[in-house]
Amino acid sequence: MAEHNLMRPRAAAACLRCDFAQVRKGCGRSSGRVPGQLESHSSSLRMTLPDKDSGRRSYTLDPSGDRYYCWLVLMGPPILYNWVILICRFCFPELQQRYLLLWLALDYLCDLLYLMDIVVHFYTGFLEEGFLIQDHSQISRRYRRSSTFLWDLLSVLPTDLLYLHVGLGMPAVRANRLLRSPRMFEAFDRIETRTAHPNSFRISKLMLYVFITIHWNSCIYFALSDLVGFGTDEWVYPNSSLPGFDRLLRQYLYSFYFSTLILTTVGDTPMPQREEEYLFMAIDFLLAVMGFATIMGSMTSVISNMNHADAAFYPNYDLVKGYLHTHRVSQRLQHRVVDWQQHLQMNKKMTNELQILQHLPERLRAEVAVSVHLPTLRKVQIFQNCEQSLLEELVLKLKPQVYSPGEYVCRKGDIGREMYFIREGQLAVVADDGVTQYAVLGEGLYFGEISIISIKGNKSGNRRTANIKSIGYSDLFCLSKEDLKEVLAEFPNAKAMMEAKGREILLKMGKLDINAEAAEIAQQQEEERRTAALEEGLDALQTKLARVLAGLESSAFKMALRLERLEWQLRDWGEGEGRLEGTEEGVEP
């Protein structure tokens, strides 16, 4: 056991030498590997940065940018034109013949926009591993391999050449233009995410779908009436020879009215007489049932979203009213609660902004909050010359609060746990009787910092020193003691400014004990001196300990060398003794 313990220093030294050699080898390997890593990172950066040597400007569109969004909006009208006008021109031949030149001009204008849309696809970048790919060869290859390219190509096939065979009175040859509809749906999705009134847009989009459905049904009804024969029975369109029914506008409006009656299942439609009419009515009734379910589901979703948004922005009034009614709260207090709730809703006051923005990243949430509340914070004197980072730290911790007329924000003697910034409204510093006003605080001022800031010599401690009462409706920002301490720890200048102002207020009120302040300062200096002395002593002990450990390590290394030398000497002595004994045995007779 003693020999084993003596061999430990030598083994430790050998391990240290081995580790040092491995580190040297590892450094050599890493030095050979780092340039490759840097080269790969630089190549990834070159993929997204413009080439300075080429001197050419990149025209790649960002799929989430404004230009791409504007182009999508521009592509909406030509797609809607084909969906609405083509079927109408096919089923109402008079409409095609009367405005033939206008339709041809609009048709080829839409075709031009369709072709330009294909070109835009070739210049629209895409995201790969978080980077916007701007290489046109990669963009083109990805687009040509997608199913979108196939549908876009089919939608611009020159089917108008069939006019040479069937004549200009057959606009159905352009039915392939309807294949570009996914582009319109993409535009609707982008508009819905960007508009400030998404629920109104959803309702408008639903009404557009309903109109297109009724429009197509009315056109098919008129074509079926023409096929069966106008006026052959009560169900089809009346005979065109009747007064007024030969006009184009009357034909469309009657067909649209008849289709509306069927699809809304209102009734009052003539009984069908032929198999074609029965089939048309059956299909329309099925469409009506499906459409009614779709409309009801969409409207329910819209209403639910609106209610959910109201619940997220404002408190649940029904729960509050039910609570007050259950506990038989006085009518006067109930009216105050109702007035406060109406004030919030009428003036768009939100008291839970942090919960609404909680899903945003922290930096983005800070920027949004700063953009909303920066004008108010800038009016606060203490923050007028502060850096932007302080404002960002504050806005994430401020909690909006709204006070009703005559409501006390704080009372003298209460324990102070937060301070307040006046965002809007006026508050009065009143006496204990609640009537006598000492001062009026307006927008941009703050109060309550004295009771939550540790001011040396403060006789009140953490108690409130004044009564603050709201004159009208007042919007305040509340900052808790813990949050303020956390923020001021990173910004000592703001902390010193707030302490200086609080000291001035306490001096004016006669609640600052100069002697106690001096004693606290002296005690703090003495504690700092003792702390510094302890730190110096600790540093000296650490230095001595390091020297002792170095001496022990040197002694252990020397002891290991001496033991190794003694082992070699003992081994040599043993071998010499063995050779001598062998020689003596050979000499004996």
Secondary structure, 3 states (H helix, E strand, C coil): CHHHHHHHHHHHHHHHHHHHHHHHHHHHHHHHHHHHHHHHHHHHHHHHCCCCCCCCCCCCECCCCHHHHHHHHHHHHHHHHHHHHHHHHHHCHHHHHHCHHHHHHHHHHHHHHHHHHHHHHHCECEEECCEEECCHHHHHHHHHCCHHHHHHHHHCCCHHHHHHHHCCCCHHHHHHHHHHHHHHHHHHHHHHHHCCCHHHHHHHHHHHHHHHHHHHHHHHHHHHHHHHCCCCCCCCCCCCCCCCCCCHHHHHHHHHHHHHHHHCCCCCCCCCCCHHHHHHHHHHHHHHHHHHHHHHHHHHHHHHHHHHHHHHHCCCHHHHHHHHHHCCCCHHHHHHHHHHHHHHHHCCCCCCHHHHCCCCCHHHHHHHHHHHHHHHHHHCHHHCCCCHHHHHHHHCCCEEEEECCCCEEECCCCECCEEEEEEECCEEEECCCCCCEEEEECCCCEECCCCCCCCCCECCCCECCCEEEECCCEEEEEEEHHHHHHHHHHCHHHHHHHHHHHHHHHHHHCCECHHHHHHHHHHHHHHHHHHHHHHHHHHHHHHHHHHHHHHHHHHHHHHHHHHHHHHHHHHHHHHHHHHHHHHHHHHCC
